[in-house]
Amino acid sequence: MSPRLLAVLVLTASVAPAADWPYWLGPDRTGKAGDFTAPAAWPKELKKGWSVKVGDGVATPALVGDKLYVFSREGGDEVIRCLNAETSKEVWSDKYPAKAVGGPASGFPGPRASPAVVDGMVVTLGVQGTLSCMDAAKGTKVWRKDDTGSVPRFSTSSSPLVTDGKVIMQYGGEDKGGMIAYDLKTGDEKWKWPGDGTAYASPVLMTVDKTKLVVAVTGKSVVALTLGDGKKVWDAPYVAARGGYNAATPMPDGATLVYTGSGRGTKAVKLEKKDDKYTATEVWANKEQSAMYCTPVVKDGMVYGQTTDDKLFCLDEKTGDTVWTKKLKSVGGRTIGYGSIVDAGKVLFSLTPAGELLAFEPGGKECKEVAKYSVATGGTYAFPVVTDKRVFIKDGTSVTLWTVE
């Protein structure tokens, strides 16, 4: 073997591809980044790679390979774009006319639900319930459905779950609706559960006794359906108080399910199957720490979240006891409870709507901050997409690539 060929092989073997962020909540739908590389010494500032205008929206982009998929609104259209993640150059785009959000949520006219990129397809869910499936490489439409009925008061926000060849989405309004599964390749209906209205959280996958379950917070409850046929196997009432919403995605950790809601604290239950029936036993309930919009992250026996009054919190996963809290920067002096938390291995990231990205160490009796950066002037309601040394930030109208060097 020639020295030149050997050098090429060594170089190729040493450069592993960065991990993907293909859908809501990252590679395994638990808020965990696949391969973020924390620096030995954190820089004073992050390095900006590029920034590009893409239109309005708070949907988290999806990253697969060297392609970044962004779902937003421009003019009277909803637009799905495929960008080169290294250069921001547009590879393809598709758009369709869509009515904007009106009423009390009109300040956020763009999409909320994050795209999912699975098996060479891109699936998006617009604010009026338009469900689209696109070819991820070419940008051609595979199928599209506009007949999903009514939508919640503040428009569709629940990101579709795509797994095992199915697209699972919540449909309808908060009083009447349910969940439905379509075939990913054809768009044919596989099953439908018209059991409860939809809210603003997203369904996730949970395995109990070797059975895959779709777990979701609906308009009035927490439910578990079998992935195969949509049969309900467990539910529990979960009605929001007046002025509150069911918006935080439930977080499975093995057989334990952690969920939270406005004014109702944070709760953990253990799901078990006994004699063909599923039961849930309460593990603990913390009445003090409530997250309305922020989805908690479970890491190394701790639960991390952000309260409705903009405090970062850490709970003991075994007992539910509060370990510590930390006040975060609010938007214009107002506490609004939005925030995103990502498990990036040696650190966790917290992103506030004020455009502040905080890196802190997991564990400990207090929040140990290691770095803090301004990554936008505000409007950062989407999750940061974290991989390798890169952090992609979607603000009100743009996407920006930052690198940790």
C-alpha positions, 0 to 999 in steps of 0.5 A: 500500500502506498504511503499516500493511500495509507494517509488518505485511509487514516484521515477518512477513518479519523473523521466521523460524520456528525450526528443527525438531529432528524426530528423534534427532540433530537436523535432519540427524541429525548433532547440528547445531542448525539456527539457534541464536543465540549471544548477543554476551555470555553471561548469568550464568544462563539464563532458565527459560520453563516446566517440566512433569512428563511422566514417566520416560524418557531419550528426547530430545523432538522439536520440529516447528514450535510442537509438542514431542513427548515420549515417557515412562512414567507408571504402567504405561503408555508415553505419547507427548505433544504439547505446545505448545512456547511454553506447555507446554500439552498438545495431545494424548496417547496411551498404552498398557500396557507392561512396565517395564524390569527387571533391572540397568537397572530404575533407568531404567524409561522409554523410551530411543528418541527419537520421530521426526516426519516427514510428519505422523506421530510414530513411537515405539519403546518399551522392549519393542519396541512400534513406534507411528505416530501422527497428529502433529496429532490424536494418533490411532493410525495403526498399532502393532506389538507383535510385534518379538520379544526385546529387548537386555539393557537394553531397546530404545534404538535410535531409529527412522530415518524417511526416504523413506516408510520406518520403519527399526528394529533389532529383536531381542536382542544375539545374534539380530535385525536391521533391518526397514523398514515403510511409514510410512503403512500399517505394511506390511513393506518389507524385512527384514535378519535378519543380526545382533543389535541393540545400543543405537546408532541407525541413520543415513543415509549417501550413497555414490556417490549411493546412500542407505545405512542405517548401523548399529552392531549387536550385533557389527558395523558394517553398511551396507544399501541404503535401497531394499531392505535389501541388505547392502553392507558390514560390519566386525566390532565386538564390545564387550569384556566389560562394554562395549556398542555404544551410540554412533551412527555419524557420517557426514561425506560418504564418511567414517564415524566410529564409536566404542565402549567400550575400542576408541577412535575410528575413521574409515573411507572408504566407496567403491563400486568395480565394484558393491562397497562397500569401506571404507579406514581413514583413522585410528584413535585408540586413546586416546579411547573413547566408550561412550554419547556420539555424536561430532559432526563440525564444521569438520575436528574430531571432538568426543566424551565418553569413558567416564571423562567427558572431553570430547575433540577429535580432528583429523578428518584424522589422528585425533590428539587435539587436547585433552581436558577433564575434565567434572563427574561424577555423584556422583563416579562416571565413567559416560561418558554425555553429549550434544554439540550443534553450535550454530554458533558454539559447541558444547554439552556436557550431562552427566548431572549437569545441567551445560550447557557452551558452548565454542568450536569449534577451537583447541588447548584447550577454550575455555569460554564459559559453564556453566549448571546446567539440572537437578539431574541425570538429564539423559541425553537430548540438549538440543534447541537452536533459536533462543535456546531449549534444551529439557532432558529430565531424569528426569521433567520437560521444561524450557524455557530461553532464552539472553537 
